[in-house]
Amino acid sequence: MNLAFPWRFDHRGRTAESADDRYVRDLIEVVLFTAPGERVMRPDFGSGVAQLLFEPNSPELASTVEMLVHGALTQWLSELITVSAVHVEAEESTLRVRVSYARRSEDRQQVQTFALGTPS
């Protein structure tokens, strides 16, 4: 088992754990939503996508986000996953990031979707 994200206690008062699939999904989320410079001991960690939230939503922005996400996931999680595709859809004030990947320990493809957006 792996530590759950966000870190919390379970019903027994112990550190909560999560299954492998959930743990990897949580790691992807951490990479996506962490801005470079946010982590003191690892200042280059993250994707930088959050910095683009206030840019005009466009196909060019979606392409930039695809490149940033794919690069960040490959850099930070390549020991755990193989990223096969990143697809970004621009919908009004929201970017939907769909990540297709396989855990290195198995060949099963998984798809997770994350929403990045400005509050309405």
N, C-alpha and C positions, 0 to 999 in steps of 0.2 A: 504494500500500500504506500501511498504518497501523501504528503501534507496537503490538506484542502486549501483552496484559495477562494475568497480571502481567508486568512488565518483566523481560526475561531476554535472554541471548545465544542465538543460533542455532548450528547446527553449524559455521558458518564463523567464529564468534567475533564476529559483528556483532550489532547490536541486532535482536532477532526482530521480524518483521512478521506481520500477519494480514490476511486478506481482509476486504472491506467488511462482509459479513454477520456474521462473527465479531467484528469490531471493534465494531459496533453492539451486539451481544449483550453484549460485555464492558462497554461503557459503561452499559448498563442495569443490569448486575450491580453496577457501582461505585456508581451512584446508590442502588440498593436497600440495599446493605450498608454505606454510609457514614452515620454519625450526624452530625447537625448539631453543629457545634463541633469536629469531628475535624480539619478542614482549617484550618490557621492563616490562610492568605490568603483563604479563602472559608468563613467560619464558618457560613453558612446553607446550604451545600451538603449534599445527602443527603436521605434520605426519613424518617428517624426510626423506621423499622420495627423496627430491632434493639432499641430501647428497650422495645418491647411484647412481647418474647419471654417475659417472665416473668409476664405478665398471664394470668388464666384464659382458656383457649381457649374461644371462644364465637362464635356468629353475629355478635354485635355487634363483637367484635374483628376478625373477617373483614371486615366492612363498613368499619371504621375503616382497616384496612390497605389496602383497595381505594382509598379516598379519598386516603390519604397517597401511595400509589404513583402513582396517576394524576396527582395534583398535582405531585409531584416530577419525574416523567418529562416532563410538559408544560413545567414551568418550566426544567429543565436541558437537555433534549434536543429541544426543539421545532424547532430548526433542522435536525435530522437525521431525526426520525421524527414520524409522526402516530399517536398512541395511539388505537386504536379501542375497546379494552376491557381491563379488568383484572378478573380473577376470582380470588377467594381461597377456598380450601377449608381448613377446620380439621379436621385428622386427629390425634387424640391430642395429642402435644406438638409437632406440626409444622404450619406453615402453608405450603401450596403456592400460590404466586403465579404465575398464568398471565397473561402480557402479550401481547395481540394488537396488532400495529402494522404500519405500512408505512414503509419508508424513503422520504423525500421525493424521492429521485432515481428511484424506480420505484414502480409501483402494486401490486406483489406483497405480499399480506398474509403476515405471519410470526407465529408463535406461539412463545414461549419460556416455559419453566417453571422457577421457582426455588423451592428449599425453604428455609424459615426455621424453625429449630427449636432446642430446647434439647437438649444431649447427654443420652443416656439413661444 
